[in-house]
Amino acid sequence: MDVHNWEHGYFIQDTWKVSSKLTLSLGLRYELVTPFVDKNDLIANFDPNFVDATTGQLGRFVIPSQKTL
């Protein structure tokens, strides 16, 4: 498989001395993780919550295109 994705993460932190006995260290983090993309459309996924209306069977495979088959 020839796959890629983007992952970005940012973090900021600051420390405040409130009193001689209390110091606060606070931080904020943001992350962005994009889904994997396959150059050849070979990635498949499974949806366990799908219910087939005719058979009642649980689960299905989700494919991006006929090329995957």
N, C-alpha and C positions, 0 to 999 in steps of 0.2 A: 504494500500500500504506500502511496505517495501522498502523505497528509501534512497539513499545516494549520496553525491557529495563532492567534495573538493573545498575549497575556500582559496586562499592564497593572502595576500596583504602585500606589502612592501612600506615603505615611508622613504625617507631621506630628511633632510632639513639642510640648513646652512644659517647663517646671516653674511653679510659683511658690515662693516661700511666704506662707500665710502668717506664721508666727515663728518664734524660735524653736517651737516643738512640733510644728506642722508644716510639711512641704507637700504640695500637690504636683503629681506628674500626670498629665493628661495627654492622650494621643488620639488621632483620628486616622483610620485606614480606609482606602478605597481600592477595590480590585475590579478589574474587568477581564473576564476570561471568555473568549469567543468560542463557538463550537468548532470542532475539527471539520476541515473541508478536504475531500479527497480529489486529487487530480483526475482519477479514473472512475469516479462514481462507484466505488466498491464498499463504502461504509453502509452498513445496515443497522437498524436499531430495533428494539423490542418494546412494545407498549403493553404492559401487563394489565392495564385497566380497561382495555377494549373488550366489549362483549358483543359477539356476533348475534344479530337480531334473529336469525333463522335457526341457529343451532344452540345458542346460549354458551358457546365455547368462549373461554377467557383467553385474552392475549392475541397479539398479531405482530408480525414482522413488518417494519416500515422501511421501504427501500426508496432511494432517490429517483431511480429511473429503470427502465427495462434493461439497460446496459448492465446493471448490477446482477441480474439473473443470469 
